[in-house]
Each structure stands twice: as C-alpha cells, then as structure tokens.
Amino acid sequence: MFDPWAKVSELGIDVHTVPLEQLSGCTDGTTIWLDTHLTTTERRCTLTHELVHLTRGHTGHQALAAEDAVREETARLLVSWEALHAHCGAQLSAWHLAQEIGVTERVLADRLHHASAAEIAELRGAAG
C-alpha cells in the first residue's frame, strides 16, 4: 500500500496542517498544506494528490487536463488493482468499498473511471 507519509519523509517535504478555505490541500512546489478538518483517510488521499502535483513540478492551480491526470495517478497509487480485485463481487456500496480500501469515495471513483477496458472486463468476469 502506498504510504504518502513515508514519501514525504523520504523527499524531505514540509507538510503543515492549517485551516484552508474551500481547499483540502495545496502546494507551492516545495511545501504541502493540508486542511485541519480532514479525516485520516482524507488526509492520506489529499497528501498523495499534492505529492503528485509536487513531483510533477506544479506550483499552483492547474488546467483541467493536468488536474485530471493528477487525480488518475493519485487513484492508481492509492487503489491497487489487487485491492479492487479482492473485493470484486462483494455487494458493497461505494462508501463501504472505499472504507475497505482506505480511500475516499472520490479516489475510488477516479480509479474506476480511469480503469482500462481490460481491467473493467477482468472485474466483470471475476464478479460473475
């Protein structure tokens, strides 16, 4: 499982938890700020998202295409294929599946949205 806190430590990135208005997190390319009101799961997902921005050299708001690519990479880091496959066929709501995998519903939705045709076919085959 991807551990964004280990990556932060490895890269020597400063992370600060502060009240943010209308944002879960942000980065200026060297530091990451996370909102104080995030749950543990939201903090892990947001930190990973901001790490992806940082590793791509982003320093502020990005165009929609760049943001979509960051969301896809974040989802692939946090939702392994093995985790999805392990829960295939379980009749869980999106919320329960996200809880089982340890991500937010949005990250789970991003992972499924960006799944390849082969991945979707494999999940369908395993479920039925």
N, C-alpha and C positions, 0 to 999 in steps of 0.2 A: 504494500500500500504506500502511495506517495505521501511523504511527510514534509509539508512545506516549512515547518519549523526547523527541521534538520537542514533544509536547503538554505534557509535564511542564515543559519549559523555558519554553514559551510562557505557561503558567499560574503559573510560579514556585513549583512544589510541591517540597518537600523529599522526597527518596527516600533511605532508608537500607537497607543490606543488613546484616542481623543474623541470628543463629541464632533461628529460630522453632520452637517445638514444635508439631507437628501442624498447622501452617498454612504455606501457600505465601506468603501476603501478608496485609496488613491495613492499615486506615486509621482514623484518628480524625476524618476530615473535613478535615484540613489537611496531614497528613503521611502518606506511604506507607512501609511497611516490607516488604521482600522477604526471603525466607529465603536464607541464604548458599549452600545446597546446590542451588539451581535451575540448570538448564542455560540457555543463552542463549535458546532457544525458550520454555522455561517462564517465564523472567524476563519476556520480552516479553508473553506471554499473561497472566501474573499482574498485571503492571503495568497492562495495559489494563483488566483486570477491576476492579482497585482504583481506577483513574481513573474508571470508570463509576460506581462507588459514590460516589466523591468528588463528581463532577459532579451526582449526584442528591441530594446533601446527607446521605448516610448517614454515621453516625459510629460504628457498631458492628455487631453481628450483626443480620441482617435476617430477617424472616419468609420462609418458603419461596417464596411468590409473588414477593416483591421480589427474592430471590436468583435465581430463575428468569428474571426479566425482565433482570437484570444479565447473566446468562450469555448470554441471547439477544442483547442489544446488543453484548456483547464479541465474540461469534462473528460477528455481522454486520460489525463493524468490521474484524476480522482476516481473515475469509474472504470475499473479494469474490465476487460472482456470476460475474464473468469468470474468476476462478481455478478455480472449480468447473466451469464450462462448458468451459474449456480442457482439463481432464483427464477430461472425460466420455468414457466408452468405453475409457479406459485400464484395463487389468486390474491395478490396483494394490491392495495391501492397504490397510486403513485407516491403518496406520502409515506406509506409503510415501507415500500421498496426503497425509497430514498433513505429512510431511517435505518433500514437493514444494511445498506451500503455505506452509510455515514456521510451523505451529501445532502444538499438542499434539493427540493423538487426541481428547481430551475436547472441545476447542474445535471441532474438525471435527464431532464427533458432535452438539454443540449446534447448529451451523449447519444440519446436515441435519435434525435434529429439528424445528427451527423454520422450515424452508422451507415456503413456501406451496404449496398444491395446484398452482398454475400453475407454480411453479418445479420441483416434482417432475416434473410432466408434461413440461416442457421438457427436463429432464435425461434422462428416459426416451426421449424422442423423438430426442434428439441421440446417445444411446448405441446406438440400434438402428436 
